[in-house]
Structures are given as C-alpha cells and as structure tokens.
Amino acid sequence: NLYEKNQNEPLPIASITKLMTAIVAEENSDKSRPYRIIDSILNNGGSSNTFIVQEEWSYDSLLHLTLIPSNNDAAETLAHTFGRENFINLMNAKAFELGLKDTFFTNETGLDEKDNVNTSNVTDLARLLLYTRYKHPEILAITILDDYRASDISKKRGLYATSTNTLLSSSTYPLHILGGKTGETPKAKKNLVLLTRDPHRNGYLLFIVLSSDNHFIDMRELAKWTTESFDWK
C-alpha cells in the first residue's frame, strides 16, 4: 500500500452501495424481462422524481441509471422487482462470500435510514472494487460514462442523465480512470472510490476516500501525491 489511514474503520458509504447493488443484480436478475415502476418507490424520501408510476424500463437502462447518475429509484426498482428483502439479503451474503468483514447493508441505495446506514471500510471497499474489476468489468465500464440517454420500453419518454463523478470529465486529473462510484449523504458525508491505471498504465491503483468534506479535492490531492512521490519508470 502506498498510503492508508483508518483503513479498517467502519463508516457509512452512501451510494458506493450501488456497486454491490449492481453486482447482485447482474448475478441474479432476469435481464430480459421488463421492470415496472411502482408507486411506493416514488414516494420515499430519496426519489429522483424522474420516473412515472407503471412505466416499464429495461434492466440495462435501470442498471445504467443506478450507476451513472446514482438514481435511487432505478436501484430500488431492480431490488423490489426481485424481492427487496431477498435482494438485500443477497447483498449481505455476497459481502460475506467476498470476506468483507466490516460491510453490512440495510438497503440497496445507500440512503441514510433513521436508525441504520450501510457501512463498510477502506479495506473491504478495495476488495469489492477489485472483485468488480475482474468479475464484472461491464459494471466498471458503465461507471466511467459521462452521460447516458435512455427511454422506457414503450419509447414514449426518454431520460438524459449525467455522471455524479465530475473527475471523469476533468482534463487535469492526472490518472486514467477505469471505474468508480461516488456517494454522499448527511451521515456519510462525501465518498469516492476509484480504480485507475498507474502513471505508465502498467498496473492498477485503488483510491478510496470516505467521510470527506470534498471527495473530489481529496482525490485530486491523492492522485497528485501518488504521481509525484514515487518513481514510476
């Protein structure tokens, strides 16, 4: 490890949760069926108000909308259609399978709940990101898209979404980003995980920032320190 601080401290992870949501969806869901938007999803505190009740969307569109703009309704639709409680149980089972000892999920979005939040730590998230890289590169490929256009199955209504990760469109970020996820809630503060190439693109670097006041500034500083403090020849 090049640098680490409080790497084993469990902290709220907000929408970084959606990496696990995507993994469980990829490994268990029927990708050929339509997914219907239900009323209860649109009436919770984390709704994006971008969907309409009874609309039907494809699995692929919902997965993209879960990961790129971090749409909570899309993530909930994937989980509810599968069976929400069962889906969350599968998220925790997957965490156990991967040896994520300090990771626990109470929901599929990462939203703060009254008494519970999704928690993990730097060590576990590094393992989760590497699992995603090697087992589900299609998920990481989605996370580096700057924007996304989608329409419901009937083609009557479209959506345009932009990424929550502003580093993707930055011309000054010094490393090539291969994937990652943002997350932000009042309890979790600002969070970001990134997988990048090293400066000579011979290997990989993992960057994880949790409980930050400004995750993008912190991530820039880490990247700058990494590229300037080591000999990458």
C-alpha positions in Angstrom: 0.0 0.0 0.0 1.3 3.5 -0.9 -0.7 5.3 1.8 -3.6 4.4 4.1 -5.3 6.0 7.1 -8.1 4.4 9.3 -8.4 1.8 6.6 -10.3 -0.6 8.9 -12.7 1.9 10.5 -16.3 1.1 9.5 -18.0 4.1 8.1 -21.3 4.9 6.2 -20.7 4.5 2.5 -23.8 6.2 0.9 -24.2 5.4 -2.8 -21.0 3.5 -3.1 -23.5 0.8 -2.0 -24.7 0.7 -5.6 -21.6 -1.2 -6.7 -22.9 -4.1 -4.7 -26.5 -3.4 -5.9 -25.2 -3.7 -9.5 -23.2 -6.9 -8.7 -26.2 -8.7 -7.1 -28.5 -7.6 -9.9 -26.0 -8.8 -12.6 -25.6 -12.2 -10.9 -29.3 -12.9 -10.0 -31.8 -10.8 -12.1 -33.7 -11.8 -15.2 -32.3 -9.3 -17.6 -34.8 -10.0 -20.4 -38.0 -9.0 -18.5 -39.5 -5.5 -18.2 -39.2 -3.8 -14.9 -42.2 -1.7 -13.7 -42.0 1.4 -11.7 -44.3 1.1 -8.6 -45.8 3.8 -6.5 -44.1 3.1 -3.2 -40.6 3.7 -4.8 -41.6 7.2 -6.0 -43.0 8.2 -2.6 -39.9 7.8 -0.5 -37.5 10.5 0.7 -34.8 9.6 -1.8 -36.9 9.7 -5.0 -35.4 11.4 -8.0 -38.8 12.2 -9.4 -37.6 11.1 -12.9 -39.9 8.1 -13.4 -43.7 7.7 -13.7 -45.7 5.0 -12.0 -46.4 2.0 -14.1 -43.7 2.8 -16.7 -41.7 -0.2 -17.8 -38.0 0.0 -18.2 -35.4 -2.5 -19.4 -32.9 -4.0 -17.0 -30.0 -2.4 -18.9 -31.4 1.1 -18.7 -32.1 0.7 -14.9 -28.5 -0.6 -14.3 -27.0 2.4 -16.2 -29.3 4.8 -14.3 -28.3 3.2 -11.0 -24.6 3.7 -11.6 -24.2 6.9 -13.7 -26.5 9.5 -12.1 -26.8 7.2 -9.0 -30.6 7.1 -9.4 -32.2 5.7 -6.2 -35.5 4.8 -8.0 -33.6 2.7 -10.5 -31.8 0.8 -7.8 -35.0 0.3 -5.9 -36.8 -1.0 -8.9 -34.1 -3.6 -9.5 -34.4 -4.7 -5.9 -38.2 -4.5 -5.5 -38.9 -6.4 -8.7 -36.6 -9.2 -7.5 -38.0 -9.0 -3.9 -36.4 -6.2 -1.8 -35.8 -8.1 1.4 -34.4 -11.1 -0.6 -32.2 -8.7 -2.6 -30.7 -7.1 0.5 -30.1 -10.5 2.0 -28.2 -11.4 -1.2 -26.1 -8.2 -0.9 -25.1 -9.2 2.6 -24.5 -12.8 1.5 -22.2 -11.6 -1.2 -20.3 -9.4 1.2 -19.8 -12.5 3.4 -18.7 -14.5 0.4 -16.1 -11.9 -0.5 -14.8 -11.7 3.0 -16.0 -8.1 3.6 -16.0 -8.5 7.4 -17.0 -4.9 8.2 -19.6 -4.4 5.4 -23.3 -4.5 6.1 -26.3 -3.4 4.0 -29.7 -2.3 5.2 -30.9 -1.0 1.8 -30.0 -1.1 -1.9 -29.4 2.7 -2.4 -27.1 3.8 0.4 -29.6 6.4 1.7 -29.5 7.2 5.4 -32.2 5.5 7.4 -33.5 6.5 10.8 -31.5 4.0 12.8 -29.3 2.3 10.2 -26.9 3.1 7.4 -24.9 0.9 5.1 -21.4 0.6 6.4 -18.0 -0.6 5.1 -14.3 0.3 5.4 -11.4 1.1 3.1 -10.1 -2.5 3.2 -13.5 -4.0 2.3 -14.2 -1.5 -0.5 -10.8 -2.1 -2.1 -11.7 -5.8 -2.2 -15.1 -5.1 -3.6 -13.7 -2.8 -6.3 -11.2 -5.4 -7.4 -13.9 -8.1 -7.5 -15.9 -5.8 -9.8 -12.9 -5.2 -12.0 -12.2 -8.9 -12.5 -15.6 -10.5 -12.4 -17.9 -7.7 -13.7 -15.9 -5.3 -16.0 -19.2 -4.4 -17.6 -20.2 -2.7 -14.4 -17.0 -0.6 -14.3 -17.4 0.3 -17.9 -20.8 1.8 -17.1 -19.3 3.9 -14.2 -16.9 5.8 -16.5 -19.6 7.1 -18.8 -20.0 10.8 -18.6 -23.7 10.7 -19.6 -26.5 8.4 -20.7 -29.6 8.6 -22.7 -32.4 6.1 -22.1 -36.1 5.6 -22.8 -38.8 3.4 -21.4 -39.8 0.3 -23.2 -42.7 1.9 -24.9 -40.3 4.6 -26.3 -42.8 7.3 -25.2 -40.5 9.1 -22.8 -36.7 9.5 -22.6 -34.3 10.5 -19.9 -30.9 12.2 -20.1 -28.6 11.5 -17.2 -25.1 12.8 -16.3 -22.5 11.2 -14.1 -22.1 12.2 -10.4 -18.3 11.8 -10.8 -17.0 15.1 -12.1 -13.4 13.8 -12.3 -14.5 11.8 -15.4 -14.8 15.0 -17.5 -11.7 16.7 -16.0 -8.9 17.4 -18.4 -6.5 17.9 -15.5 -6.9 14.7 -13.4 -3.5 13.0 -13.8 -4.6 9.3 -14.0 -6.7 7.3 -16.4 -9.9 6.3 -14.6 -11.1 2.7 -15.1 -14.2 2.9 -12.8 -15.6 4.0 -9.5 -18.5 5.3 -7.6 -19.5 8.4 -5.7 -21.7 8.6 -2.6 -23.0 11.4 -0.4 -25.5 11.6 2.5 -25.6 13.7 5.7 -24.3 10.8 7.8 -21.7 9.5 5.3 -20.5 12.9 4.1 -18.8 12.7 0.7 -17.3 9.5 -0.6 -15.5 8.3 -3.7 -13.8 5.1 -4.8 -11.7 4.9 -8.0 -9.8 2.3 -9.9 -7.1 3.9 -12.2 -4.2 2.9 -14.2 -0.8 3.8 -12.8 1.1 6.7 -14.4 2.7 4.4 -17.0 -0.5 2.3 -17.4 1.3 -0.9 -16.5 -0.9 -1.7 -13.5 -3.7 -0.5 -11.3 -4.1 1.9 -8.4 -7.0 2.0 -6.0 -8.1 5.2 -4.3 -10.8 5.4 -1.6 -12.0 8.5 0.2 -14.6 8.2 2.9 -16.3 10.8 5.2 -14.8 13.7 3.3 -15.8 17.3 3.2 -14.8 17.4 -0.5 -14.2 14.0 -2.1 -13.1 15.4 -5.4 -10.4 17.7 -3.9 -9.2 14.9 -1.7 -9.0 12.5 -4.6 -7.1 15.0 -6.7 -4.6 15.5 -3.9 -4.1 11.8 -3.5 -3.5 11.4 -7.2 -1.1 14.3 -7.3 0.8 12.9 -4.3 0.9 9.4 -5.9 2.3 10.5 -9.2 4.9 12.9 -7.7 6.1 10.9 -4.8 7.1 7.6 -6.5 9.3 6.6 -9.3 7.0 5.1 -12.0 9.7 4.3 -14.5 
